[in-house]
Amino acid sequence: AHAVSLARLGMSAAGARAGGGARRTELVSYAGLRADGRRPHETRSIRTRLGFLRTADGSVLFELGQTRILAAVFGPCESARRSEQQHDRAHLHVDVSMTPFALPERRKHRVGDRRLAEIGLAVRRSLPQAVMSHLYPRSEVRLHLQILTSDGGDLAACVTAATLAVMDAGVAMTDFVVGCTAAVVDGRVLMDPTQAEASAATAVIHLAVLPRSRRVVLCQVASRIAADELRDAVGAASDGAVGVFGVVKAAVHDHAVKRLSKRGLLTA
């Protein structure tokens, strides 16, 4: 193991102000540390367990702090529905669900099917930017994402988990697709916010990035934001995605080495 529109994720600017300045100030101490000990431009710890499900062609248990995503891929295989077949490429089907215990009771009433549909749409839009789908004409890749626990950064975590599961299934890709979120709290940009930080933010930005070229393939802004804050937030989220890439790239490499060694295809 290695360690727009989701506007409903965060509060509006007016709502954040109504929450009281004292609560928001506590998110970053005078020493510049956040509640979990991180500095503003640090991501949470990352853990991956590739090949987590034996019944899937590819899978991963991806943890970003307390946010945990289980991703499973089936395929590429012949498309079961002719209506979904594409003669020149594979069809990507994405399903996103959330376990009943993923959220604390006080947040359950604010999270519904629409939010999960938005996450699924974000994955469907970003992942094909790196998947070499033309190698699998008239086939389909079925991707199932389940949010086991949610503590902020669900969309970004789902994008990264989807990439890892697709890679674990052996699907050809030109690059990783990595997600990262940034939030603006009291004019300060926080990389990879927890749910408490996102709820207190005046704006939340979600990015999906091809890290080798740093090309942004998805950018969602949860509310109105000043141009300079947007620039800083996008820069922070992009830097965060590149940092996440370093961790997951090493995890994929280690997993591949172990798999090849077990098959006797790799010797010391």
C-alpha positions in Angstrom: 0.0 0.0 0.0 1.1 3.6 -0.8 0.3 5.9 1.4 -19.0 23.1 -13.0 -20.5 21.9 -11.1 -20.3 20.6 -7.7 -21.6 23.9 -6.3 -23.5 21.9 -3.8 -20.3 20.7 -2.2 -19.5 24.1 -0.7 -21.4 27.0 0.8 -22.0 30.2 -1.1 -20.0 33.2 -0.2 -22.9 34.5 1.8 -23.4 31.2 3.5 -19.8 31.0 4.5 -19.9 34.4 6.0 -23.0 33.5 7.9 -21.1 30.6 9.5 -19.1 33.1 11.4 -15.5 34.2 11.1 -14.3 32.4 14.2 -15.1 29.0 12.7 -13.3 29.7 9.5 -10.3 31.3 11.2 -9.7 28.0 13.1 -9.1 26.2 9.8 -5.7 27.8 9.5 -3.7 28.7 12.6 -1.5 31.7 13.1 1.4 29.4 12.4 0.0 28.7 9.0 -1.1 25.1 9.8 -4.4 23.6 9.0 -6.5 21.5 11.4 -4.9 18.3 10.3 -1.3 19.7 10.5 -0.9 20.4 6.8 0.3 23.7 5.3 -1.9 25.4 2.8 -0.2 23.9 -0.3 0.0 20.3 0.9 -2.2 17.3 -0.1 -3.4 14.7 2.3 -1.7 11.3 2.6 -2.4 8.9 -0.3 -2.7 5.1 -0.1 -3.4 2.8 -3.0 -4.1 -1.0 -3.2 -4.1 -2.0 -6.9 -5.8 -5.3 -7.8 -8.0 -5.0 -4.8 -10.8 -7.0 -6.3 -10.1 -10.4 -7.9 -13.4 -10.5 -9.7 -12.7 -7.4 -11.7 -10.3 -6.9 -14.7 -8.8 -3.9 -12.9 -9.4 -2.4 -9.5 -8.1 -0.1 -6.8 -8.8 1.0 -3.3 -7.7 4.6 -3.3 -7.5 6.7 -0.1 -7.0 10.4 0.0 -6.9 11.2 3.7 -10.2 10.0 5.0 -11.8 9.9 1.6 -11.9 6.3 0.3 -12.8 5.2 -3.2 -13.2 1.7 -4.6 -12.9 1.5 -8.4 -13.5 -1.6 -10.5 -13.2 -2.0 -14.2 -14.7 -4.7 -16.4 -13.4 -4.9 -20.0 -12.6 -4.0 -22.6 -15.1 -6.5 -23.9 -17.8 -6.7 -26.6 -20.5 -4.1 -26.0 -23.7 -5.8 -24.8 -25.9 -3.1 -26.4 -25.6 -2.3 -30.1 -26.9 1.2 -29.4 -23.7 1.9 -27.3 -21.3 0.4 -29.9 -18.9 2.8 -31.6 -17.2 1.4 -34.7 -14.0 3.3 -34.2 -13.5 3.3 -30.4 -14.5 1.8 -27.0 -17.5 3.1 -25.2 -16.8 4.1 -21.6 -19.6 3.4 -19.1 -19.3 5.1 -15.7 -21.4 4.3 -12.6 -20.9 6.2 -9.3 -22.4 5.2 -6.0 -22.0 5.9 -2.4 -22.3 3.6 0.6 -24.9 4.5 3.2 -22.2 5.0 5.8 -20.0 7.2 3.6 -21.3 10.4 5.2 -22.1 11.6 8.7 -25.8 12.0 9.3 -25.7 15.8 9.2 -24.6 15.7 5.6 -26.7 13.0 4.1 -29.7 15.2 3.3 -27.5 17.4 1.2 -26.0 14.7 -1.0 -28.2 13.0 -3.6 -28.1 11.3 -7.0 -27.4 14.5 -8.8 -24.0 15.0 -7.1 -23.0 11.4 -8.0 -24.2 11.9 -11.6 -22.0 15.1 -11.8 -19.0 13.1 -10.6 -19.7 10.4 -13.2 -20.0 13.0 -15.9 -16.6 14.6 -14.9 -14.9 11.2 -15.1 -16.5 10.4 -18.5 -15.3 13.7 -19.8 -11.7 13.6 -18.4 -10.7 10.0 -18.7 -11.0 9.6 -22.5 -8.4 12.4 -22.9 -5.8 9.7 -22.1 -7.4 6.4 -22.9 -6.4 5.0 -26.3 -10.0 4.0 -27.0 -9.4 3.6 -30.7 -7.5 0.4 -30.0 -10.8 -1.2 -28.8 -13.4 -0.6 -31.5 -17.0 -1.8 -30.9 -16.1 -2.7 -27.3 -17.0 -1.2 -23.9 -15.2 -0.5 -20.7 -17.4 -0.5 -17.6 -16.1 1.5 -14.7 -17.8 1.3 -11.3 -16.8 3.9 -8.6 -18.0 3.6 -5.1 -17.4 6.3 -2.5 -16.8 4.4 0.8 -16.1 7.4 3.0 -16.3 11.1 2.0 -14.3 13.8 3.6 -13.8 16.2 0.7 -12.2 15.8 -2.7 -14.6 13.1 -3.9 -14.5 14.2 -7.5 -10.7 14.4 -7.7 -10.3 11.1 -5.9 -12.7 9.4 -8.3 -10.8 10.7 -11.3 -7.5 9.4 -10.0 -9.0 6.1 -8.8 -10.7 5.6 -12.2 -7.3 6.1 -13.9 -5.6 3.5 -11.7 -8.3 0.9 -12.1 -8.3 1.3 -15.9 -4.5 1.0 -15.9 -4.8 -2.1 -13.7 -7.1 -3.6 -16.3 -4.4 -3.3 -18.9 -6.2 -0.6 -21.0 -3.7 1.4 -23.0 -3.3 5.1 -22.0 -1.1 7.9 -23.1 -0.9 9.5 -19.7 -2.4 9.4 -16.2 -5.4 11.6 -15.5 -5.1 12.9 -12.0 -7.5 15.1 -10.0 -7.0 17.7 -7.3 -9.2 20.3 -5.6 -8.4 23.7 -4.3 -10.5 25.9 -2.0 -10.4 29.6 -1.3 -11.0 30.3 2.4 -10.6 33.9 3.7 -8.7 34.8 0.6 -6.2 32.0 1.2 -5.9 29.1 -1.3 -6.0 25.6 0.4 -4.8 22.6 -1.7 -6.8 19.4 -1.4 -9.4 20.7 1.2 -11.2 18.5 3.6 -15.0 18.7 3.7 -14.8 21.1 6.7 -12.5 23.4 4.6 -14.6 23.1 1.5 -17.8 23.9 3.4 -16.2 27.1 4.8 -14.8 28.2 1.4 -16.1 31.0 -0.8 -15.0 29.0 -3.9 -14.0 25.4 -4.7 -12.1 24.5 -7.9 -11.8 20.9 -9.2 -9.2 20.0 -11.8 -8.3 17.0 -13.8 -4.8 17.1 -15.3 -2.6 15.2 -17.6 0.5 15.5 -15.4 3.2 14.9 -17.9 2.2 17.9 -20.0 0.2 19.6 -17.2 -2.7 20.0 -19.6 -5.9 20.7 -17.8 -8.7 18.4 -19.2 -11.4 19.4 -16.7 -11.9 22.5 -14.6 -15.0 23.1 -12.5 -15.6 26.1 -10.4 -18.2 25.8 -7.7 -19.0 29.6 -7.4 -18.0 33.0 -8.5 -14.4 33.9 -7.9 -12.1 36.8 -8.6 -9.7 36.4 -11.5 -6.5 36.5 -9.3 -8.0 33.9 -6.8 -9.0 31.7 -9.7 -5.4 31.8 -11.1 -3.9 31.0 -7.8 -6.4 28.2 -7.1 -5.9 26.6 -10.5 -2.1 26.8 -10.0 -2.4 25.2 -6.6 -4.7 22.4 -7.8 -2.4 21.8 -10.8 0.6 21.5 -8.5 -1.3 19.2 -6.3 -2.2 17.0 -9.2 1.4 16.7 -10.2 2.3 15.8 -6.6 -0.4 13.1 -6.5 0.9 11.8 -9.9 4.3 11.2 -8.3 2.8 9.0 -5.6 0.4 7.0 -7.9 3.0 6.5 -10.6 5.3 4.9 -8.1 2.4 2.7 -6.9 1.6 1.5 -10.4 5.3 0.7 -11.0 5.6 -1.3 -7.8 2.4 -3.2 -8.5 3.6 -4.0 -12.1 7.0 -5.3 -10.8 5.3 -7.5 -8.2 2.8 -8.9 -10.8 5.6 -9.7 -13.3 7.8 -11.2 -10.6 5.0 -13.6 -9.6 4.6 -14.7 -13.2 8.3 -15.3 -13.5 8.7 -12.7 -16.2 11.0 -10.5 -14.2 14.2 -11.6 -12.6 16.6 -9.7 -10.4 
